[in-house]
Amino acid sequence: MNQQLDFRILCDPKVESVLNRLYYEANKQRWKLIFYYLPKLPGLFMGKGIQWSRTKTEFFSDKYIPIERDQGQLIYLLARSINAKTIVEFGTSYGISTIYLATAVRDNGGGLVIGTEIVPEKIVQARKNVTEAGLAEFVEILEGDALNTLKDLNYTIDMVLIDGWVNLALDVLQILDSHIRKGGIVLSDNVGTFKEDFRVYAEYLQNQANGYRSATLDLKGGTELSVKVR
Ligand SMILES: C[S@@+](CC[C@H](N)C(=O)[O-])C[C@H]1O[C@@H](n2cnc3c(N)ncnc32)[C@H](O)[C@@H]1O
């Protein structure tokens, strides 16, 4: 992916150098991920959902599985375009997406990115990474199951990134729904890759009765971009 482009968009060498390090580390895990997904590919190609195993959480407990750089650029630009001050993220992992979002919030004049992560070791590292990027004051990472930690959130939300496990995506969105302002944006990763698993979720966003206009972008094989219109 084009690092030069990232640099020009984010205009912050410190942020960029942390992102470069994290993407380098994430990239080192790619073979483990390929071997993990290999047996699931026939099911995916045949339009079946992934049969997630019980060992899934264990396998992913030290995996970055971040958004890609072009998705990072998109969320940065979208957050700038709507002057997002409050952003909620389902699935922080080691903080790559958090760093893009927090850079946007900082550049918008300040605000808060509320991250969520269930793996304690990832939370420790994500906080270190965000701090190294100089963005700590713009980030709070809620520890534990997002279904619990987001329940009592009392903010008006400008933007949401859905990037946690697919089976929880709709529940998380529905917890946040009434807090998302008109004109707010929901960006959802992996909607194309795990199409069947995300079917009900995508249908919810694409059903205009639920208050969104939504399109699946051809980005990382399918990224859902949804705007709250009422
Ligand atoms: C795809 S990764 C997130 C990647 C991150 N957004 C990035 O771009 O670097 C998904 C993360 O969601 C976390 N997660 C899964 N279920 C969760 C839950 N119920 N509550 C909070 N975090 C959860 C996983 O531990 C994992 O780190």
The ligand as an ORCA input file, in Angstrom:
! r2SCAN-3c Opt
* xyz 0 1
  C     -10.301     -6.915     13.446
  S      -9.684     -6.592     15.033
  C      -9.684     -4.836     15.137
  C      -8.595     -4.195     14.338
  C      -8.483     -2.716     14.586
  N      -9.718     -2.033     14.329
  C      -7.388     -2.139     13.710
  O      -7.694     -1.649     12.620
  O      -6.230     -2.219     14.120
  C     -11.061     -6.999     16.038
  C     -10.818     -6.826     17.507
  O     -12.072     -6.871     18.184
  C     -11.841     -7.410     19.466
  N     -13.110     -7.891     20.015
  C     -13.790     -9.000     19.660
  N     -14.908     -9.130     20.380
  C     -14.955     -8.058     21.212
  C     -15.878     -7.622     22.192
  N     -16.981     -8.325     22.474
  N     -15.622     -6.473     22.840
  C     -14.509     -5.753     22.573
  N     -13.584     -6.133     21.644
  C     -13.806     -7.268     20.969
  C     -10.855     -8.533     19.195
  O     -10.166     -8.929     20.358
  C      -9.956     -7.918     18.124
  O      -8.787     -7.373     18.684
*
